[in-house]
Amino acid sequence: MGINMQDNNYEKVLSNPFGNFSSSITPDEFEEYCLTVLQEWANLDNLKDFTITNNIKLRKNDEEYQIDVYAECTVINVKLKFLVECKHQKRPVERDEVILLNEKVRNLAAHKGILISTSGFQSGALERAKENGIALIQIMDKIIIFFQASLQNINEYKIEFQKQYPPYIAFEYSGAIPDFPDKKIYPTVKMEEDLIKKIKKSFNIE
């Protein structure tokens, strides 16, 4: 019912077709969605003592930094700090925006930077993120993973699945496929499985 972003055929993609894609999510929805995605990400990885706060200011060496989302967790008794920048914009994220986040990570002695965008990433941004270990997540409208080959291939069950599927999807640039958002991190596999069970039950499908 959807495109498999991890299909081997995607290794043949020479450029990111979503580079100029911009989600229709509203600014208010985006702020809430970013927190939801990060919380689910932490749940999947079973992160210990995970806490998350949005829109805070941190100080270091008499300098103040505005942080969209700040998160902490404990791994092998070490507290790890995450700085997250949330970019709600129509244009692809540029290299300088990744550089700025990386500087915040370094200056605040954080352990990881994450950049969540409603649009694609320019090639320079992708390269700099890879060099500095910045995680990139792109938010897409759900229509991006659903396609209709013909009316004969669409039944009421599939239509209902698409209707009830969450409106926005988060893909990470995991590095498995160069410069391509290939790892779906939200909605989670369990959320999809629960939705399938719910719809099958309503359609009396075993």
C-alpha positions in Angstrom: 0.0 0.0 0.0 3.0 2.3 0.1 6.4 2.8 -1.4 9.2 0.9 0.4 11.9 3.5 0.9 14.4 0.7 1.7 13.8 -1.2 -1.5 17.1 -2.1 -3.3 15.9 -0.3 -6.4 16.3 3.0 -4.6 20.1 2.4 -4.6 19.9 3.4 -8.2 18.5 6.8 -7.5 21.1 9.4 -8.6 19.5 12.4 -6.9 17.0 13.0 -4.1 13.6 13.5 -5.7 12.3 15.1 -2.5 15.0 17.8 -2.5 12.5 20.5 -3.4 9.5 18.9 -1.7 7.8 21.0 1.0 5.3 19.6 3.5 2.0 21.3 4.0 2.2 21.0 7.8 1.4 24.2 9.7 3.8 25.9 12.0 1.8 24.9 15.1 1.4 21.3 13.9 5.1 21.2 13.1 6.2 22.2 16.6 4.0 19.5 18.2 5.0 17.0 15.6 8.7 17.4 16.2 8.3 16.6 19.8 6.2 13.5 19.0 8.7 12.2 16.5 11.6 12.6 18.9 9.7 11.0 21.7 8.8 8.0 19.5 12.4 7.8 18.3 13.5 7.6 22.0 10.9 4.9 22.7 12.1 2.7 19.9 15.7 2.9 21.1 14.6 2.3 24.7 16.5 5.4 25.8 16.9 5.6 29.6 15.8 8.7 31.5 14.8 10.5 28.3 13.6 14.1 28.8 12.6 16.6 26.1 12.0 20.4 26.3 11.2 22.8 23.5 12.0 26.5 23.0 14.6 27.0 25.7 17.8 29.2 26.1 21.1 27.8 27.2 24.1 29.8 28.4 27.8 28.9 28.1 30.7 31.3 28.6 28.5 34.4 28.9 26.8 33.5 25.6 23.1 32.6 25.2 21.8 30.1 22.7 18.2 29.7 21.5 17.4 26.0 21.2 14.3 24.8 19.5 14.3 21.4 21.2 16.7 20.1 23.9 16.7 16.5 25.0 18.7 14.3 27.4 19.1 10.6 28.1 21.4 8.2 29.9 23.5 5.6 28.2 25.9 3.4 30.2 25.6 5.9 33.1 26.6 8.8 30.9 24.2 11.7 30.4 23.9 12.6 26.7 22.7 15.9 25.4 20.9 16.5 22.1 20.3 19.8 20.4 17.5 20.0 17.8 16.8 22.7 15.2 13.3 22.6 13.6 13.1 24.4 10.2 9.6 25.1 9.0 10.3 26.6 5.6 9.6 26.2 1.9 13.2 26.2 0.6 15.7 23.3 1.1 17.9 23.7 4.1 21.3 25.3 3.3 24.8 24.4 4.3 25.1 27.4 6.7 22.2 26.2 8.7 23.9 22.9 9.4 27.1 24.7 10.2 25.3 26.9 12.7 23.7 23.9 14.5 27.1 22.1 14.6 28.6 25.2 16.2 25.9 25.2 18.9 26.6 21.5 19.5 30.3 22.1 19.9 30.0 25.3 22.0 27.5 23.8 24.4 29.4 20.5 24.7 26.4 18.5 23.4 26.7 15.0 22.0 24.4 15.1 19.0 22.7 17.6 16.7 19.5 16.8 14.9 17.9 19.0 12.2 14.2 18.5 11.3 12.9 20.2 8.2 9.7 20.6 6.3 11.7 20.8 3.1 14.6 19.1 1.5 18.3 19.6 2.0 20.8 21.2 -0.4 23.8 19.0 -1.3 26.1 21.2 0.7 23.9 20.7 3.8 23.9 17.0 3.3 27.7 16.9 3.0 28.3 19.0 6.1 25.8 17.0 8.1 27.6 13.8 7.2 31.0 15.2 8.1 29.9 16.4 11.5 27.4 13.6 12.5 24.3 15.8 12.3 21.2 13.7 12.0 18.7 14.9 9.3 15.0 14.3 9.3 12.6 15.4 6.7 8.8 15.7 7.3 6.6 14.7 4.4 2.9 14.6 3.7 1.5 11.1 3.7 0.6 11.2 0.1 4.3 10.9 -0.7 4.3 7.2 0.1 0.9 6.3 -1.4 0.4 5.9 -5.1 -2.5 4.7 -7.2 -1.5 2.6 -10.2 -5.0 2.1 -11.3 -8.6 2.1 -10.0 -8.5 -1.7 -10.1 -5.7 -1.8 -7.6 -7.5 0.3 -5.0 -10.1 -1.3 -2.8 -12.2 0.0 0.2 -9.7 -1.5 2.7 -6.7 0.3 1.1 -8.6 3.6 0.8 -9.6 3.4 4.5 -6.0 2.7 5.4 -4.8 5.8 3.6 -7.5 7.9 5.2 -6.6 6.9 8.7 -2.9 6.9 8.2 -1.2 9.8 10.1 -1.1 12.9 7.8 2.7 13.5 8.1 5.6 11.1 8.0 9.2 11.6 9.2 12.1 10.1 7.2 15.7 10.1 8.4 18.7 10.4 6.1 20.3 7.3 7.6 23.2 7.1 5.1 22.2 3.7 3.8 21.3 5.4 0.5 23.5 8.5 -0.2 21.7 11.8 0.0 18.3 10.1 0.3 15.7 10.0 3.1 15.4 6.3 3.4 14.5 5.4 7.0 11.0 6.0 8.1 11.0 6.8 11.8 7.4 8.0 12.3 4.8 6.6 12.3 6.4 3.6 13.8 6.0 0.0 12.6 3.8 -0.7 15.6 1.5 2.2 14.8 1.1 0.9 11.3 0.4 -2.7 12.5 -2.2 -1.4 15.0 -3.9 0.6 12.3 -4.0 -2.4 10.0 -5.5 -4.6 12.7 -8.1 -1.9 13.5 -9.2 -1.6 9.9 -9.2 -5.3 9.2 -11.4 -5.8 12.2 -13.8 -3.1 10.9 -13.9 -4.9 7.5 -14.1 -8.4 9.1 -10.9 -9.4 7.5 -8.9 -12.2 9.1 
